[in-house]
Amino acid sequence: MRTFRGGLLIGLAVAVLVGALAVIYEFYDTRTLKRTVRRGEVLCGVNKGLPGFSIPDDKGNWTGFDVDFCRAVAAAIFDDPSKAKFVPLDASERFKELQSRKVDILSRNSTWSMARELDYDLYFPAVAYYDGAGFMVPRSRNKETSLDLNGSKVCVQAGTTTLLNLTDYFRANNMKFEEVKLDKLDDVVKAYDTGKCDTLTADVSQLYALRLNLSKPGDHMILPDMISKEPLAPVVRQRDDDWMMIVKWTLYAMINAEELGVTSENIDEALKSKKPEVMRLVGTEGNYGEQLGLTKDWAVRIIRHVGNYGEMYERNIGEKSKLKIPRGMNQLWNAGGVQYAPPMR
């Protein structure tokens, strides 16, 4: 009897241990690609509502630059951009939600910094948009540069690098300001629009988007100078190299496609190209897709469904959009900008 009970207890202990190990494995398993394929969709953390970058319409359909990048990742994996599911996240919760695996990737105007990689155990694979902090003011204030803002009352969102840059800039230039710090971006914009502050600071791209939501957009101007470096990048968890490589090379494929003149409109012609660089991009030469854990035509899927980098830029935030943000630094390196992708070989 004792032997039976002992064996039963050992069996139960083993079962509990196996179950616990399974739970631990699932929690700590870093193979995001495997889980994504099993789930059948990519979970993308995005801004709750930033015109041009990520915003839903009244039917819940998302559009924007950051949204399109998530769709590009889904296209590379599933050949279906609709397999991207969007999870709106506040600035204060975005990194924690990525850490806890609520999302697979952040595509949410997040600044790449050493502190964030170290503090949150995250990785920023590549810069999707080069930006910088700036200021918006009412035209009636007649300000020409950021150095004219001494004594300003500045609205800023808490939990962002913008807040730190604001403090550094005014201190470095021996200027004074009054801070109006709020947790939610909507509250920050409302405070500025209702006159609770006379200056709004955020990344310049964000200011273009936020201006559209003001009661009288034409009454406000964005000052021309940037006060910081804000390399905005998608974010993934560390120690997940397979997934990081897919996210990184999705962006680089779109940049290389623009440089090579490959677009969503001529992708079928590109498949017939005999140019070595184009052949490597579209998968008619080499096995780069398979090395990523994808298919030979992974980049073709991206370009066909979403387009190259320039197409994604122009329709969402460039001249074909309401924002009409100049390419500036985000122009390709061979056209006066700094946007640059490594070659595939």
C-alpha positions as a printed NumPy array, in Angstrom:
array([[  0.   ,   0.   ,   0.   ],
       [  2.813,   2.336,   0.967],
       [  4.579,   1.528,  -2.274],
       [  1.442,   2.349,  -4.235],
       [  0.956,   5.642,  -2.377],
       [  4.607,   6.501,  -2.819],
       [  4.421,   5.822,  -6.527],
       [  1.235,   7.851,  -6.799],
       [  2.831,  10.806,  -5.042],
       [  5.893,  10.596,  -7.254],
       [  3.658,  10.448, -10.331],
       [  1.69 ,  13.476,  -9.198],
       [  4.899,  15.346,  -8.449],
       [  6.261,  14.554, -11.899],
       [  2.997,  15.642, -13.529],
       [  3.019,  18.929, -11.636],
       [  6.664,  19.48 , -12.548],
       [  6.034,  18.782, -16.22 ],
       [  3.054,  21.153, -16.211],
       [  5.08 ,  23.854, -14.494],
       [  7.923,  23.439, -16.963],
       [  5.473,  23.723, -19.842],
       [  4.118,  26.992, -18.457],
       [  7.631,  28.336, -17.856],
       [  8.704,  27.302, -21.365],
       [  5.73 ,  29.05 , -22.924],
       [  6.411,  32.202, -20.922],
       [ 10.135,  32.322, -21.538],
       [ 10.159,  30.827, -25.035],
       [ 11.695,  33.556, -27.157],
       [ 10.733,  32.094, -30.509],
       [  8.21 ,  34.775, -31.451],
       [  8.081,  33.657, -35.079],
       [  6.981,  30.167, -34.04 ],
       [  4.217,  31.557, -31.81 ],
       [  3.142,  34.062, -34.457],
       [  2.769,  31.372, -37.124],
       [  0.881,  29.134, -34.702],
       [ -1.425,  32.031, -33.786],
       [ -1.913,  33.059, -37.402],
       [ -1.393,  36.801, -36.881],
       [  1.157,  39.415, -35.844],
       [  0.234,  41.428, -32.741],
       [  1.404,  45.021, -33.23 ],
       [  1.491,  47.634, -30.511],
       [  0.627,  51.046, -31.991],
       [ -0.184,  54.586, -30.915],
       [ -3.816,  54.968, -29.847],
       [ -4.458,  57.659, -32.422],
       [ -1.814,  59.652, -34.28 ],
       [ -2.869,  60.808, -37.773],
       [ -0.487,  59.662, -40.463],
       [  1.184,  57.093, -38.237],
       [ -1.529,  54.98 , -36.615],
       [ -5.184,  55.858, -36.31 ],
       [ -8.45 ,  53.882, -36.555],
       [-11.542,  55.096, -38.373],
       [-15.062,  54.818, -36.961],
       [-15.211,  51.196, -38.173],
       [-11.971,  50.197, -36.481],
       [ -9.875,  50.124, -39.666],
       [ -6.312,  51.247, -38.96 ],
       [ -4.144,  53.343, -41.281],
       [ -0.758,  55.02 , -41.049],
       [  2.997,  54.706, -41.54 ],
       [  3.518,  52.554, -38.426],
       [  0.45 ,  50.484, -39.27 ],
       [  1.731,  49.801, -42.775],
       [  5.058,  48.613, -41.402],
       [  3.259,  46.03 , -39.27 ],
       [  1.322,  44.955, -42.338],
       [  4.612,  44.563, -44.178],
       [  5.861,  42.16 , -41.489],
       [  2.601,  40.196, -41.751],
       [  2.914,  40.132, -45.546],
       [  6.457,  38.754, -45.307],
       [  5.313,  35.922, -43.057],
       [  1.782,  35.118, -44.239],
       [  1.555,  36.751, -47.699],
       [ -1.428,  38.559, -46.166],
       [ -1.17 ,  42.055, -44.654],
       [ -4.541,  41.629, -42.954],
       [ -2.862,  39.177, -40.574],
       [ -1.561,  42.187, -38.617],
       [ -3.683,  42.857, -35.53 ],
       [ -3.336,  46.249, -33.858],
       [ -3.182,  46.785, -30.104],
       [ -3.349,  50.483, -29.085],
       [ -0.934,  51.341, -26.263],
       [ -0.179,  54.461, -24.212],
       [  3.398,  55.727, -24.019],
       [  3.584,  54.729, -20.359],
       [  2.616,  51.092, -20.972],
       [  4.129,  50.264, -24.372],
       [  7.451,  48.742, -23.267],
       [  5.964,  46.747, -20.397],
       [  3.313,  45.305, -22.681],
       [  5.987,  44.224, -25.137],
       [  7.981,  42.63 , -22.31 ],
       [  4.902,  40.732, -21.104],
       [  4.242,  39.432, -24.66 ],
       [  0.934,  41.208, -25.115],
       [  2.348,  42.251, -28.491],
       [  5.03 ,  40.834, -30.795],
       [  6.362,  44.162, -31.987],
       [  6.014,  47.85 , -31.188],
       [  5.519,  50.002, -34.252],
       [  4.695,  53.116, -32.319],
       [  6.887,  56.222, -32.826],
       [  9.301,  55.063, -30.11 ],
       [ 12.736,  56.67 , -29.821],
       [ 15.732,  54.343, -29.897],
       [ 18.087,  55.01 , -26.996],
       [ 20.747,  53.097, -25.094],
       [ 18.858,  53.585, -21.832],
       [ 15.711,  51.98 , -23.2  ],
       [ 17.547,  48.962, -24.585],
       [ 19.267,  48.402, -21.248],
       [ 16.444,  49.316, -18.859],
       [ 13.703,  47.383, -20.64 ],
       [ 15.73 ,  44.507, -22.116],
       [ 14.534,  45.41 , -25.607],
       [ 16.056,  45.824, -29.062],
       [ 15.453,  48.461, -31.749],
       [ 16.3  ,  46.662, -35.023],
       [ 16.496,  49.628, -37.438],
       [ 15.406,  53.259, -37.769],
       [ 12.117,  53.606, -39.614],
       [ 11.892,  57.387, -39.282],
       [ 14.517,  59.985, -38.359],
       [ 12.914,  62.685, -36.26 ],
       [ 13.638,  65.264, -33.583],
       [ 11.787,  67.084, -30.83 ],
       [ 10.382,  70.485, -31.697],
       [  7.79 ,  73.054, -30.745],
       [  4.408,  74.266, -31.956],
       [  3.108,  77.699, -31.011],
       [  0.183,  79.943, -31.956],
       [  1.101,  82.127, -34.93 ],
       [ -0.031,  85.116, -32.886],
       [  3.031,  84.705, -30.622],
       [  5.291,  85.68 , -33.534],
       [  8.092,  83.305, -32.592],
       [ 10.698,  82.391, -35.199],
       [ 12.94 ,  79.844, -33.464],
       [ 13.031,  77.723, -30.332],
       [ 15.464,  80.219, -28.779],
       [ 12.595,  82.721, -28.656],
       [ 10.637,  80.599, -26.159],
       [ 12.092,  81.896, -22.896],
       [  9.34 ,  82.134, -20.273],
       [  6.957,  79.836, -22.172],
       [  4.35 ,  77.608, -20.602],
       [  4.946,  74.252, -22.284],
       [  2.569,  71.278, -22.569],
       [  4.369,  67.912, -22.709],
       [  3.469,  64.242, -22.325],
       [  4.857,  62.384, -19.327],
       [  6.881,  59.197, -19.813],
       [  8.527,  60.321, -23.046],
       [ 12.033,  61.344, -24.089],
       [ 10.46 ,  64.656, -25.118],
       [ 10.085,  65.641, -21.475],
       [ 13.781,  65.029, -20.836],
       [ 14.798,  66.898, -23.994],
       [ 12.629,  69.86 , -23.037],
       [ 14.354,  70.228, -19.678],
       [ 17.832,  69.803, -21.18 ],
       [ 17.223,  72.343, -23.936],
       [ 15.965,  75.143, -21.715],
       [ 18.684,  74.533, -19.131],
       [ 21.456,  74.439, -21.758],
       [ 20.268,  77.76 , -23.201],
       [ 19.721,  79.406, -19.81 ],
       [ 16.018,  79.863, -20.444],
       [ 13.08 ,  79.451, -18.101],
       [  9.79 ,  77.656, -18.729],
       [  6.731,  76.385, -16.893],
       [  5.955,  72.72 , -17.434],
       [  2.41 ,  71.414, -17.926],
       [  2.926,  67.64 , -17.778],
       [  0.039,  65.249, -18.516],
       [ -0.065,  61.456, -18.859],
       [ -2.333,  61.097, -21.89 ],
       [ -1.516,  62.642, -25.251],
       [ -5.158,  63.623, -25.837],
       [ -5.082,  65.625, -22.601],
       [ -1.816,  67.307, -23.646],
       [ -3.301,  68.432, -26.955],
       [ -6.535,  69.565, -25.315],
       [ -4.605,  71.623, -22.769],
       [ -2.704,  73.374, -25.561],
       [ -5.793,  73.884, -27.714],
       [ -7.698,  75.466, -24.825],
       [ -4.887,  77.829, -23.898],
       [ -3.653,  76.194, -20.696],
       [ -0.178,  76.475, -22.193],
       [  1.257,  78.574, -25.014],
       [  3.659,  75.971, -26.428],
       [  3.354,  72.296, -27.32 ],
       [  6.415,  70.077, -27.602],
       [  6.683,  66.622, -29.201],
       [  8.55 ,  64.984, -32.053],
       [  8.182,  67.192, -35.128],
       [  6.376,  64.455, -37.081],
       [  3.939,  64.136, -34.206],
       [  3.357,  67.89 , -34.149],
       [  2.306,  67.789, -37.822],
       [ -0.208,  65.083, -36.948],
       [ -1.481,  66.72 , -33.768],
       [ -2.012,  70.049, -35.507],
       [ -4.734,  68.437, -37.623],
       [ -6.736,  67.782, -34.431],
       [ -6.707,  71.369, -33.197],
       [ -9.863,  73.473, -33.412],
       [ -8.098,  75.929, -35.752],
       [ -5.047,  74.188, -37.275],
       [ -4.144,  77.14 , -39.47 ],
       [ -3.624,  79.366, -36.423],
       [ -0.603,  77.347, -35.296],
       [  2.922,  76.944, -36.642],
       [  5.697,  74.414, -36.1  ],
       [  9.043,  76.08 , -35.468],
       [ 11.736,  75.03 , -37.975],
       [ 14.454,  73.764, -35.628],
       [ 14.804,  70.397, -33.899],
       [ 16.301,  70.207, -30.406],
       [ 17.148,  66.515, -30.235],
       [ 17.828,  63.317, -32.164],
       [ 14.793,  61.044, -32.217],
       [ 15.471,  57.901, -34.269],
       [ 12.044,  56.235, -34.287],
       [ 12.252,  52.475, -34.647],
       [ 10.198,  49.309, -34.271],
       [ 10.93 ,  47.5  , -31.006],
       [ 11.244,  43.781, -30.175],
       [ 12.385,  41.751, -27.19 ],
       [ 16.047,  40.865, -26.742],
       [ 17.298,  37.257, -27.082],
       [ 14.882,  36.642, -29.941],
       [ 17.258,  36.9  , -32.871],
       [ 15.114,  35.162, -35.497],
       [ 12.258,  37.587, -34.94 ],
       [ 14.557,  40.604, -34.751],
       [ 16.085,  39.675, -38.116],
       [ 12.665,  39.467, -39.777],
       [ 11.578,  42.851, -38.428],
       [ 14.887,  44.491, -39.348],
       [ 15.07 ,  43.1  , -42.871],
       [ 11.424,  43.868, -43.583],
       [ 12.296,  47.54 , -43.223],
       [ 15.58 ,  47.177, -45.112],
       [ 13.836,  45.348, -47.954],
       [ 11.445,  48.285, -48.349],
       [ 14.307,  50.81 , -48.342],
       [ 16.386,  48.778, -50.802],
       [ 13.339,  48.371, -53.026],
       [ 12.922,  52.136, -53.273],
       [ 16.606,  52.574, -54.049],
       [ 16.365,  49.947, -56.799],
       [ 13.171,  51.456, -58.212],
       [ 11.057,  48.413, -57.363],
       [  7.471,  49.376, -56.497],
       [  4.101,  47.765, -55.908],
       [  3.213,  48.697, -59.484],
       [  6.222,  47.14 , -61.238],
       [  6.931,  44.172, -58.935],
       [  5.924,  41.663, -61.641],
       [  8.455,  43.199, -64.023],
       [ 11.086,  43.115, -61.263],
       [ 10.602,  39.352, -61.002],
       [ 11.888,  39.1  , -64.587],
       [ 14.861,  41.398, -63.994],
       [ 18.402,  40.189, -64.658],
       [ 20.   ,  42.842, -62.47 ],
       [ 21.805,  40.978, -59.649],
       [ 20.66 ,  43.3  , -56.839],
       [ 17.03 ,  43.129, -57.958],
       [ 17.237,  39.354, -58.331],
       [ 18.501,  38.992, -54.763],
       [ 15.696,  41.264, -53.518],
       [ 12.878,  39.397, -55.261],
       [ 14.309,  35.96 , -54.531],
       [ 15.173,  34.752, -58.023],
       [ 18.797,  34.501, -56.861],
       [ 20.054,  33.338, -53.467],
       [ 18.261,  31.842, -50.481],
       [ 17.952,  34.887, -48.238],
       [ 14.293,  34.29 , -47.485],
       [ 14.861,  30.727, -46.339],
       [ 17.686,  31.899, -44.08 ],
       [ 15.165,  34.186, -42.371],
       [ 12.781,  31.281, -41.9  ],
       [ 10.516,  32.628, -44.638],
       [ 10.001,  31.945, -48.348],
       [ 12.067,  32.985, -51.365],
       [  9.511,  35.634, -52.293],
       [  9.272,  37.226, -48.817],
       [ 10.298,  40.668, -50.114],
       [  7.982,  40.36 , -53.116],
       [  5.111,  39.8  , -50.689],
       [  6.017,  42.974, -48.803],
       [  6.33 ,  45.143, -51.904],
       [  3.246,  43.749, -53.638],
       [  0.964,  44.269, -50.639],
       [  2.451,  47.359, -48.954],
       [  4.969,  48.924, -51.335],
       [  8.492,  50.192, -50.892],
       [  9.599,  52.692, -48.242],
       [  8.855,  55.734, -50.39 ],
       [  5.347,  54.515, -51.215],
       [  4.638,  53.902, -47.535],
       [  5.984,  57.35 , -46.634],
       [  4.203,  59.383, -49.295],
       [  0.696,  57.985, -48.888],
       [  0.703,  58.261, -45.092],
       [  2.739,  61.335, -44.153],
       [  4.246,  62.758, -47.352],
       [  2.924,  64.848, -50.223],
       [  0.037,  62.485, -50.953],
       [ -1.241,  62.791, -47.375],
       [ -2.896,  65.522, -45.325],
       [  0.275,  65.978, -43.266],
       [  2.587,  66.687, -46.216],
       [  5.744,  66.265, -44.151],
       [  8.841,  66.821, -46.34 ],
       [ 11.087,  63.751, -46.651],
       [ 14.05 ,  65.698, -45.243],
       [ 16.415,  63.343, -43.411],
       [ 14.188,  60.427, -44.412],
       [ 15.05 ,  60.831, -48.056],
       [ 17.344,  58.086, -49.362],
       [ 21.072,  58.538, -48.83 ],
       [ 21.647,  59.047, -52.552],
       [ 19.01 ,  61.794, -52.695],
       [ 20.238,  64.005, -49.853],
       [ 18.865,  62.139, -46.841],
       [ 20.266,  59.631, -44.341],
       [ 17.894,  56.715, -44.912],
       [ 20.166,  53.817, -45.798],
       [ 19.805,  50.043, -45.862],
       [ 22.663,  47.507, -45.917],
       [ 22.96 ,  45.42 , -49.095],
       [ 21.584,  41.893, -49.098],
       [ 24.918,  40.376, -50.108]])
